[in-house]
């Protein structure tokens, strides 16, 4: 962990003087005019249960984002984003909504292919997969859905793009954006994303948080997409969850879509998550949350900033005495 922090700090210190290296750069800075923009997203849906112990038919607004980006100089920018929802999507979130800072960060980009981020920011473990999935307004990506790590955290991150691959190194508090840092445990993370040919993306990621029991995550992803179809899959492992020795979780997700009309696609996704059996026990330690899940439907994008998807979702618990939960959804995303 110390070596990760020293390496990240060294990269940042080395790059800090790179902002103004010539008279031409100074001239460009003098011509630069600071500017900002507001953006937002709304995730709303109508759903009706088909099967499950708690049936409902309802309209919902599950999440809304409101943010502001400001370009301070050619090298520096800042962003602040509010997440209106529930950080943990707990049961009470169906009745209440809370506003949290999802992003409060400063960006420094001394060169076109290098970017440093400080503050509360997007974490790195599943952003590539989430972008490939393209349907966060319907469901979270696999690692986000099954708590393999927070979607945002407080810390520092360096991203470097070189030819056909990207490298990201991060040093975070480790508690996520909905919890305060209250100990001296930090998370070191690193990911490598490779684009070997047009349309193909692969990624390997790992992180570690050190305490008396170390918690760590490893993930592998590969996906291919073009104008007609996409297909991808990931496998993730989470060791010593919540810093509990030998409490591991692992699973995979497969997703794909196919263009059937100029503005419409059919899509499907299959998830499976499991946990290990502890010594002396007969069932997995996290059996209540182990499951397979299916999402399939059709998506229509009439204009760039509107997405509409009619879809079927089910969750099949691993526990034999638990009931299948299924529902029909009509999801809408509006962005600006």
VENFEN-V578768 format. One record per pair of residues at least 24 apart in sequence whose ideal C-beta (glycine too) atoms are under 7 Angstrom apart, sorted by the first residue. I is the first residue (numbers start at 0). J is the second residue. If there is no record, write none. Layout:
I | J
I | J
//
This chain:
0 | 185
0 | 187
0 | 209
3 | 170
3 | 187
4 | 170
6 | 168
7 | 155
7 | 157
7 | 168
7 | 170
10 | 157
11 | 115
11 | 157
14 | 109
14 | 113
14 | 115
17 | 109
17 | 110
18 | 74
18 | 109
27 | 73
28 | 72
28 | 73
31 | 72
31 | 73
33 | 69
33 | 70
33 | 71
34 | 70
35 | 67
35 | 68
35 | 69
35 | 70
36 | 68
37 | 67
38 | 66
38 | 335
39 | 64
39 | 65
39 | 66
39 | 334
39 | 335
40 | 64
40 | 332
40 | 334
41 | 332
41 | 333
42 | 136
42 | 332
43 | 331
44 | 328
44 | 329
44 | 330
44 | 331
45 | 329
46 | 326
46 | 327
46 | 328
47 | 326
47 | 327
48 | 326
49 | 325
49 | 326
49 | 327
50 | 323
50 | 324
50 | 325
51 | 322
51 | 324
51 | 325
52 | 322
64 | 101
66 | 102
74 | 107
74 | 108
74 | 109
75 | 105
75 | 106
75 | 107
76 | 106
77 | 104
77 | 105
78 | 102
78 | 104
79 | 103
86 | 176
86 | 177
87 | 177
99 | 176
99 | 177
100 | 176
101 | 151
101 | 176
102 | 151
112 | 159
112 | 160
112 | 161
113 | 159
114 | 158
115 | 157
116 | 155
116 | 156
117 | 155
118 | 153
119 | 151
119 | 153
119 | 176
120 | 151
120 | 156
121 | 150
121 | 151
122 | 148
122 | 149
122 | 150
122 | 151
122 | 152
122 | 171
123 | 156
123 | 167
123 | 169
123 | 188
123 | 190
123 | 204
124 | 148
124 | 188
124 | 204
124 | 206
124 | 216
124 | 218
127 | 192
127 | 200
127 | 202
127 | 220
128 | 220
128 | 233
131 | 200
131 | 222
131 | 224
131 | 231
132 | 254
134 | 266
134 | 308
136 | 306
136 | 330
136 | 332
137 | 294
137 | 308
137 | 310
137 | 330
138 | 294
141 | 233
141 | 235
141 | 252
141 | 270
142 | 218
142 | 235
145 | 248
145 | 250
145 | 272
147 | 216
147 | 235
147 | 237
148 | 216
149 | 175
149 | 176
151 | 175
151 | 176
152 | 176
153 | 180
163 | 193
163 | 194
163 | 195
164 | 191
164 | 192
164 | 193
164 | 194
165 | 192
166 | 191
173 | 208
184 | 208
184 | 209
184 | 210
198 | 223
198 | 224
198 | 225
199 | 223
210 | 242
212 | 239
212 | 242
212 | 243
212 | 244
213 | 239
214 | 238
214 | 239
214 | 240
214 | 242
226 | 258
227 | 258
228 | 255
228 | 256
228 | 257
228 | 258
229 | 255
229 | 256
230 | 255
245 | 275
245 | 277
246 | 284
247 | 274
247 | 275
248 | 272
248 | 274
248 | 285
249 | 273
262 | 299
262 | 300
262 | 301
263 | 297
263 | 298
263 | 299
264 | 298
265 | 297
266 | 295
266 | 296
266 | 298
267 | 294
267 | 295
268 | 294
269 | 293
273 | 317
286 | 317
286 | 318
287 | 318
289 | 317
290 | 314
290 | 315
290 | 316
290 | 317
291 | 315
304 | 333
304 | 334
304 | 335
305 | 333
306 | 331
306 | 332
307 | 331
//
